Amino acid sequence: MPKQQNANQQITSDAAQSWSPRLVNQDLAPTRTQNWSWYNIFSFWMSDVHSMGGYVVAASFFTLGLASWQVLICLLAGICIVQLCANLVAKPSQMAGVPYAVICRQAFGVFGANIPAVIRGLIAFAWYGIQTYLAANALMLVSLKFWPELSSLTHSSWLGLSQLGWLCFGVMWLLQALVFWHGMNAIKRFIDIAGPAVYVVMLVLAGWILYQTGLDKISFTLTSKALSPGEQGWQMISATALVVSYFSGPLLNFGDFSRYGKNMQEIRRGNRWGLPFNFLLFSLVTVVTVSGTRSLFGRMITDPIETVSLVGNDLAVAIGLLTMITATIGINIVANFVSPAFDFSNCAPQKISFRTGGMIAAVGSVLLTPWNLFQSPELIHYTLDVLGACIGPLFGILLTDFYLIKRSQISVDDLFNDRPGGKYWYRGGFNPKAIAALLPAVAVGLVISFIPALHGVANFSWFIGVALAGGCYRWLARDEIGAVANLRGYRVAKVADN
């Protein structure tokens, strides 16, 4: 495989002179350093799972009224679906060495790819600010714990944040920007440390709670609901769908990281350890911690920052909270900084670099005042439902085009070709069939989100979007199947499983 990769890179280098400057820059061009091992991919998923959001989601499944074995089945089923989808999304980007936004040119056209890129970028836009705000809250707790006199800076507020809140938010904003500014190698090193560090803190916290309460006080069913067999079945299906929905954002943009993978074998191995094994172990540690808080403090606490802050030892509190902050920085950079950086750079490669695209997201996240958005559950619910309704259709079209229409073939040169004769030029740089498949699927997702009577199926909007958009696009593009059977002279031809 390495010999094939080197040959492909040489072909790409020779052909790069003909690439359009409107479609390429140093960050969007095929990478020459595909050196990420399975552990780097494993660490990527650790950063996604080991977050405050992941903690709350995992704990919430044990409050549905299901037995522990039922919850574990749901978690395993959902995360295995995510693993399968991650392997599918990874392959085209690993083959071509390009990010998600560039791979989308194959389905949407060289300019039409800006549609999915902007949609995904806007989703990350909002979440970047929210995660930064959550990390800032943790930093504020640490500050007040050691310097109580700072409480005087919390009495007045501006645009929804106190003076101390603004200071902590600014510190977190700058720390994340500093890591990001040093590029993908720095990000890789950071997430290699961040994920395991949180595991250490979570295991220590769970051990401390077990020591305080005893094993007999830990329950794997954190609710007293009594469900009928039919209700249990529906809750299990809903929980499985929620696992997939939770990971739908980073899953869609997984190509931004799989492009650096050594080969698909390494990526599959990283996905296997980073998803089913990692997520289930993290969930077990989470439920031990959450269950123990009910016995220890008299109420169930699903916020890990609050749990850590209740530990008596000041040094332990500081170490725990700082590690939680590190974890939040990790997931924020991975899921909400790198992705919009590539997505926005794709819109104007010569004007927006990877760094500039990331800073656009960072600045925009402040202008959104995300702390106000986060404090309005109804608003954030509808906002994320609307944006989430687009993720499933984009995923369905991307995979249908690559695996069913193009038959796992990529013409790398044509990804950067803006001439009418290019394979991905379609009509004016846009693929009308992909757009026609996207619109009704998104419309259905919006209907599900805004009509109260349909909220019962809102958890399945991702699956509905994938099926509708993928099926519609498959039918509209049926005449193209097999038309690209003998691509030659390009960097990547059809590649067997590594």
C-alpha positions in Angstrom: 0.0 0.0 0.0 2.7 2.6 0.8 4.1 2.1 -2.8 0.7 2.8 -4.3 0.3 5.9 -2.1 3.7 7.3 -3.1 2.9 6.7 -6.8 -0.5 8.4 -6.4 1.1 11.4 -4.7 3.6 11.8 -7.5 0.8 11.8 -10.1 -1.1 14.4 -8.1 2.0 16.5 -7.8 2.6 16.4 -11.5 -1.0 17.3 -12.3 -1.4 19.9 -9.7 -0.2 22.7 -12.1 -3.5 22.4 -13.9 -5.7 22.7 -10.8 -7.9 25.8 -10.6 -6.8 28.4 -8.0 -10.5 28.8 -7.3 -10.6 25.3 -5.9 -7.3 24.6 -4.2 -5.0 25.9 -1.5 -2.3 24.2 0.6 -4.9 23.0 3.1 -7.4 21.6 0.7 -4.9 19.9 -1.6 -4.3 16.1 -1.1 -2.1 15.7 1.9 1.4 14.2 1.5 1.7 13.0 5.1 -0.8 10.2 5.7 0.8 9.1 9.0 -2.0 8.8 11.5 -2.0 5.4 13.2 -5.0 3.6 14.8 -4.1 5.3 18.1 -4.5 8.8 16.6 -8.0 7.8 15.3 -8.7 6.2 18.7 -7.7 9.5 20.4 -10.0 11.4 18.1 -13.0 9.5 19.2 -11.9 9.6 22.8 -12.0 13.4 22.5 -15.5 13.2 21.1 -16.8 10.8 23.7 -15.1 12.2 26.8 -16.8 15.5 27.0 -19.4 17.0 29.3 -22.0 16.5 26.6 -21.0 12.9 26.2 -21.2 12.4 30.0 -24.7 13.7 30.2 -25.9 11.7 27.2 -24.5 8.4 28.5 -26.0 9.0 31.9 -29.4 9.9 30.5 -29.9 6.5 28.9 -29.9 4.9 32.3 -32.9 7.1 33.3 -35.2 5.8 30.7 -36.7 3.1 32.8 -34.8 0.3 31.1 -32.8 -2.5 32.7 -29.1 -2.1 32.6 -28.7 -4.9 30.0 -31.2 -3.2 27.8 -29.3 0.1 28.0 -26.1 -1.6 27.1 -27.7 -3.2 24.1 -28.9 0.2 22.9 -25.5 1.8 23.4 -23.7 -1.1 21.6 -26.2 -1.1 18.7 -26.1 2.7 18.3 -22.3 2.9 18.5 -21.8 0.0 16.1 -24.0 1.9 13.6 -21.7 4.9 14.1 -18.6 2.7 13.6 -20.0 1.3 10.4 -20.8 4.8 9.1 -17.4 6.2 10.2 -15.7 3.5 8.1 -17.8 4.3 5.1 -17.2 8.1 5.4 -13.5 7.6 6.0 -12.7 5.7 2.8 -13.1 8.4 0.1 -11.1 11.0 2.1 -8.4 8.5 3.0 -8.1 7.4 -0.7 -7.8 11.0 -2.0 -6.2 12.6 1.0 -8.7 15.5 1.0 -11.1 16.9 3.6 -14.9 16.4 3.7 -15.7 19.7 1.8 -13.5 18.6 -1.1 -14.9 15.1 -1.3 -18.4 16.6 -1.5 -17.4 18.1 -4.9 -17.8 14.6 -6.3 -21.5 14.5 -5.5 -22.5 18.2 -5.5 -20.2 19.7 -8.1 -17.0 21.7 -7.6 -18.9 24.8 -6.5 -22.1 23.0 -5.3 -19.9 21.5 -2.5 -20.1 24.8 -0.8 -23.7 24.0 0.1 -22.9 21.0 2.5 -19.7 22.8 3.6 -21.6 25.9 4.8 -24.3 23.8 6.4 -21.8 21.8 8.4 -19.8 24.9 9.2 -22.8 26.7 10.7 -23.6 23.7 12.9 -20.0 23.8 14.3 -20.3 27.6 14.5 -23.0 27.4 17.2 -21.5 24.4 19.1 -18.0 25.9 19.2 -19.4 28.8 21.3 -21.4 26.6 23.5 -18.5 24.3 24.3 -16.2 27.2 25.0 -18.9 28.6 27.3 -19.1 25.3 29.2 -15.3 25.2 29.6 -15.3 28.8 30.8 -17.8 27.9 33.5 -15.4 25.2 34.7 -12.6 27.6 34.7 -14.7 30.1 36.7 -15.4 27.4 39.3 -11.7 26.7 39.7 -11.0 30.5 40.0 -13.7 31.0 42.7 -12.5 27.9 44.6 -9.0 29.3 45.1 -9.7 33.0 44.9 -13.0 33.7 46.5 -12.5 37.4 46.3 -13.1 37.2 42.6 -16.8 36.8 43.4 -17.0 40.6 43.3 -16.6 40.3 39.5 -19.8 38.2 39.2 -22.3 40.8 40.4 -22.8 42.7 37.2 -23.2 41.3 33.7 -23.0 42.5 30.0 -24.7 40.6 27.2 -25.5 37.8 29.5 -22.0 37.2 31.0 -20.4 38.6 34.2 -17.0 40.3 34.2 -15.4 37.1 35.5 -17.4 35.1 32.9 -16.0 37.3 30.1 -12.5 36.8 31.4 -12.8 33.1 31.6 -14.4 32.9 28.2 -11.6 35.0 26.8 -9.0 32.7 28.3 -10.6 29.6 26.9 -11.1 31.2 23.5 -7.4 32.1 23.3 -6.2 28.7 24.5 -8.2 26.9 21.9 -7.1 29.3 19.2 -3.4 28.9 20.2 -3.6 25.1 19.8 -5.5 25.4 16.6 -3.0 28.0 15.2 -0.1 25.5 15.4 -1.8 23.3 12.8 -2.9 19.6 12.6 0.3 18.2 14.1 -0.3 20.2 17.3 -3.9 19.2 17.3 -3.0 15.5 16.9 -0.6 15.7 19.8 -3.2 17.5 21.9 -6.0 15.0 21.4 -3.5 12.1 22.0 -3.2 13.5 25.6 -6.7 15.0 26.2 -8.8 11.9 25.9 -6.7 9.6 28.1 -6.4 12.3 30.7 -10.2 12.5 31.2 -10.3 8.7 31.5 -7.9 8.9 34.5 -10.0 11.6 36.2 -13.3 9.8 35.5 -11.9 6.5 36.9 -10.5 8.2 40.0 -13.8 10.0 40.5 -15.7 6.8 40.1 -13.3 5.0 42.5 -13.7 7.8 45.1 -17.5 7.6 44.9 -17.4 3.8 45.3 -15.1 4.2 48.3 -17.6 6.7 49.9 -20.8 4.8 49.1 -19.9 1.2 48.8 -20.7 -1.1 45.9 -24.2 -1.9 47.2 -25.3 1.7 46.7 -24.6 1.7 42.9 -27.6 1.0 40.7 -27.4 0.6 36.9 -31.0 1.7 36.6 -31.3 5.3 37.6 -35.0 5.6 37.5 -38.1 4.2 39.2 -40.3 4.2 36.0 -42.3 1.0 35.3 -42.6 0.5 31.5 -44.7 -2.0 29.6 -42.9 -4.3 27.1 -44.0 -2.1 24.2 -42.8 1.0 25.9 -39.5 -0.7 26.7 -39.0 -1.6 23.0 -39.8 1.9 21.9 -37.4 3.4 24.4 -34.6 1.0 23.3 -35.1 2.0 19.6 -35.2 5.7 20.5 -32.0 5.4 22.6 -30.2 3.6 19.8 -31.2 6.4 17.4 -30.1 9.1 19.9 -26.6 7.6 20.1 -26.3 7.9 16.3 -27.8 11.5 16.3 -25.3 12.6 19.0 -22.3 11.6 16.9 -23.9 12.7 13.5 -21.9 16.0 13.5 -18.3 14.7 13.9 -19.3 11.6 11.9 -20.2 13.7 8.8 -16.8 15.5 8.9 -14.8 12.4 9.8 -13.0 12.7 6.4 -11.2 15.8 7.7 -9.2 13.4 9.9 -9.3 10.1 8.0 -7.5 11.9 5.2 -4.3 11.6 7.4 -4.8 7.9 8.1 -2.0 5.5 6.9 -4.5 3.1 5.4 -8.1 1.9 5.9 -6.9 -1.0 8.1 -5.5 1.5 10.7 -8.6 3.6 10.5 -10.9 0.7 11.0 -8.9 -0.5 14.0 -9.0 3.0 15.5 -12.7 3.2 15.0 -13.2 -0.2 16.6 -11.3 0.7 19.8 -12.5 4.3 19.8 -16.2 3.7 19.4 -17.7 0.4 20.7 -15.1 -0.4 23.3 -14.4 3.1 24.4 -18.0 4.3 24.5 -19.3 1.4 26.5 -16.5 1.6 29.1 -17.1 5.3 29.4 -20.8 4.8 29.8 -20.2 2.3 32.6 -17.9 4.7 34.4 -20.4 7.4 34.0 -23.4 5.5 35.4 -21.3 4.4 38.4 -20.5 8.1 39.0 -24.0 9.4 38.5 -25.6 6.6 40.5 -23.2 7.2 43.4 -24.0 10.9 43.5 -27.6 10.1 44.3 -26.5 8.0 47.3 -23.7 10.4 48.4 -25.3 13.8 47.9 -29.0 12.9 48.0 -29.7 13.8 44.4 -28.7 12.5 41.0 -26.0 14.9 39.4 -25.5 14.5 35.6 -23.1 17.5 35.3 -19.5 16.2 35.8 -18.2 19.6 36.7 -20.7 19.9 39.6 -19.7 16.5 40.8 -16.0 17.2 40.8 -16.6 20.6 42.5 -18.3 18.7 45.5 -15.2 16.7 46.2 -13.7 17.9 49.5 -10.1 18.2 48.6 -9.2 21.5 46.9 -6.3 20.1 45.0 -8.4 17.2 43.7 -11.1 19.6 42.6 -8.6 21.8 40.7 -7.0 18.8 38.9 -10.4 17.4 38.0 -11.8 20.6 36.7 -8.7 21.5 34.8 -8.8 18.0 33.2 -12.4 18.5 32.2 -11.4 21.9 30.7 -8.7 20.1 28.7 -11.3 17.5 27.5 -13.7 20.2 26.4 -10.9 22.0 24.5 -10.1 18.7 22.8 -13.6 18.0 21.6 -14.1 21.6 20.6 -11.1 21.7 18.4 -11.8 18.3 16.9 -15.5 18.7 16.2 -16.1 22.5 16.0 -12.8 24.1 15.0 -11.1 21.9 12.4 -14.3 21.2 10.5 -15.4 24.8 9.8 -11.8 25.7 9.1 -11.9 23.4 6.0 -15.5 24.1 5.2 -15.1 27.9 5.0 -11.8 27.6 3.3 -13.5 25.5 0.6 -15.8 28.5 -0.2 -12.9 30.8 -1.3 -9.5 28.9 -1.1 -7.3 31.8 -2.2 -8.8 34.2 0.3 -9.7 31.8 3.2 -6.9 29.5 4.5 -7.4 26.8 7.1 -6.4 29.1 9.9 -8.6 31.9 8.6 -11.6 29.6 8.3 -11.1 28.4 11.9 -10.9 32.0 13.1 -14.1 32.9 11.3 -15.8 30.2 13.3 -14.1 31.3 16.5 -15.1 35.0 16.1 -18.6 34.1 14.9 -19.1 32.0 18.0 -18.6 35.0 20.2 -21.0 37.2 18.1 -23.7 34.6 18.6 -23.4 35.0 22.4 -23.8 31.2 22.8 -24.3 31.4 26.6 -27.7 33.0 25.9 -28.5 30.4 23.3 -27.6 27.6 25.8 -29.7 29.1 28.5 -32.8 29.0 26.2 -33.6 25.2 25.9 -36.5 25.8 23.5 -34.5 28.0 21.1 -31.4 25.7 21.0 -33.7 22.7 20.6 -35.3 24.1 17.4 -32.0 25.6 16.2 -30.2 22.3 16.4 -33.2 20.3 15.1 -33.2 22.5 12.0 -29.5 22.2 11.4 -29.6 18.5 12.3 -32.3 17.9 9.7 -29.6 18.6 7.1 -26.9 16.2 8.4 -28.7 13.0 7.5 -29.5 14.0 3.9 -25.9 15.2 3.3 -24.6 11.9 4.7 -27.0 9.9 2.5 -26.1 11.7 -0.7 -22.3 11.6 0.0 -22.3 7.8 0.5 -24.8 7.0 -2.3 -22.7 8.9 -4.8 -19.4 7.4 -3.8 -20.4 3.8 -3.3 -23.4 3.3 -5.6 -23.0 5.9 -8.4 -19.2 6.3 -8.7 -18.5 2.7 -7.6 -15.7 3.8 -5.1 -13.8 5.6 -7.8 -12.3 9.1 -7.5 -10.8 11.4 -10.1 -8.6 13.5 -7.8 -7.6 16.0 -10.6 -11.3 16.7 -11.4 -11.9 17.6 -7.8 -9.8 20.7 -8.5 -11.0 21.2 -12.1 -13.4 24.1 -12.8 -13.5 23.7 -16.6 -16.8 22.6 -18.2 -15.2 19.3 -19.3 -14.4 18.2 -15.7 -16.1 15.1 -14.4 -17.5 17.1 -11.4 -18.5 20.2 -13.3 -22.1 18.9 -13.9 -24.0 22.1 -14.7 -22.1 25.3 -14.0 -20.2 23.6 -11.2 -23.4 22.4 -9.5 -25.0 18.9 -9.6 -28.8 19.6 -9.9 -29.6 15.9 -9.1 -27.8 16.1 -5.7 -29.5 19.4 -4.9 -32.9 18.0 -6.0 -32.4 15.1 -3.6 -31.3 17.3 -0.8 -34.2 19.7 -0.7 -37.2 17.4 -0.1 -35.2 15.4 2.5 -34.3 18.5 4.4 -38.0 19.7 4.1 -39.2 16.5 5.7 -36.7 17.0 8.5 -38.0 20.5 9.1 -41.6 19.4 9.1 -40.7 16.8 11.8 -38.9 19.5 13.8 -41.6 22.1 13.8 -44.9 20.1 13.9 -45.6 19.0 17.6 -47.6 16.0 16.5 -44.5 14.6 14.8 -42.1 15.1 17.7 -42.3 11.4 18.5 -40.2 10.6 15.4 -37.8 13.6 15.8 -35.2 11.3 17.2 -35.1 9.4 13.9 -34.7 12.5 11.6 -31.1 11.5 10.8 -32.1 8.0 9.6 -35.1 9.5 7.7 -32.9 12.0 6.0 -30.3 9.4 5.1 -32.9 7.1 3.6 -34.9 9.8 1.7 -31.9 11.7 0.3 -29.9 8.6 -0.5 -32.8 6.9 -2.2 -33.9 10.0 -4.1 -30.4 10.7 -5.4 -29.9 7.0 -6.3 -33.1 7.2 -8.5 -32.2 10.6 -10.1 -28.7 9.5 -10.9 -29.5 6.0 -12.0 -28.3 6.7 -15.6 -24.8 7.6 -14.3 -24.1 4.2 -12.7 -21.2 2.5 -14.4 -20.3 5.5 -16.5 -17.0 5.9 -14.6 -15.8 2.3 -14.8 -12.4 2.9 -16.3 -10.9 6.1 -14.7 -7.2 6.1 -15.6 -4.3 8.5 -15.3 -5.5 10.0 -12.0 -4.0 9.8 -8.6 -6.6 7.4 -7.2 -8.4 4.6 -9.0 -10.6 2.0 -7.5 -8.8 0.7 -4.4 -9.5 -2.6 -2.7 -9.9 -2.8 1.1 -6.5 -2.2 2.6 
